[in-house]
Amino acid sequence: MIMKEIKKRFARTLRKQQTRAEKIVWELIRDRKLMGLKFRRQHVVEGFVLDFYCHELRLGIEVDGSVHLKQKDYDELRQEVIESEGVRIVRIKNKDIIGDAKKAVLRKIEKLIDKSARPSPFGRGTQKRKLSPIKKSG
């Protein structure tokens, strides 16, 4: 229980210290701007902190900066543990976000979401999510 509280505090700290790329992604997906889906920032799953998480789709988004080049083995193990809990992860490189490719990043996320089947509310099989247009920020 103590470790869970420590991870929650760590996640809060990370929310206050977002990288430039994380801030950009957050502005693009917050307040249900992306396909009407709710995302959380710095969400703890299996003791690991995901940059962004959509509970409805059990989807994590990881924004990878240069530090991830040095910790590939750790990232692979971390992703394996998280995915073993049924959470899919999409990884996006900082350089793809900070450049002029923001729309491409959104399309990549949308494509993954579109392919993702979600459980039926009645527990019978799966259904495709109807896509709603992206809300444009003012």
C-alpha positions, 0 to 999 in steps of 0.5 A: 500500500505504501508503494502505491501511494509513492507511485501516485505522488511520483505521477503527480510530480511528473504531471507538474514537470511535463516535457515539451512533447508531452505538453503538446500531446496533452493539449491535443488529447485533453478534454476529450478532444481526440475522438471523444475519449478521456485520457489521463496524464501520468497514470500508474499501471502495474507500478509503472507510470504511463504518459497518457492512458485511456481506460475505456480502450485500455490504451497507453501512449508513451512519448519517447525522448532521448532517455529511452535510447539508453533504456531500451531493455527496461522499456521493453520489459516495462511494456511487456508487463503492462501489456500482460495486463491487457493494456496496449501501448503506442510509442511516439518519438519526441521529434515526431511531436515537436516538428510539424507532424502533430496531425500525423501523431493524432492520425497514428493514435486514431488509427490504433484506436480505430483498429482497437475493438472494445468490449460490448457493454453487454459482455457479448463479443466486441463492437467497433467504436464509432469515430467522432471528429476531432475537436479543434482547439480554439 
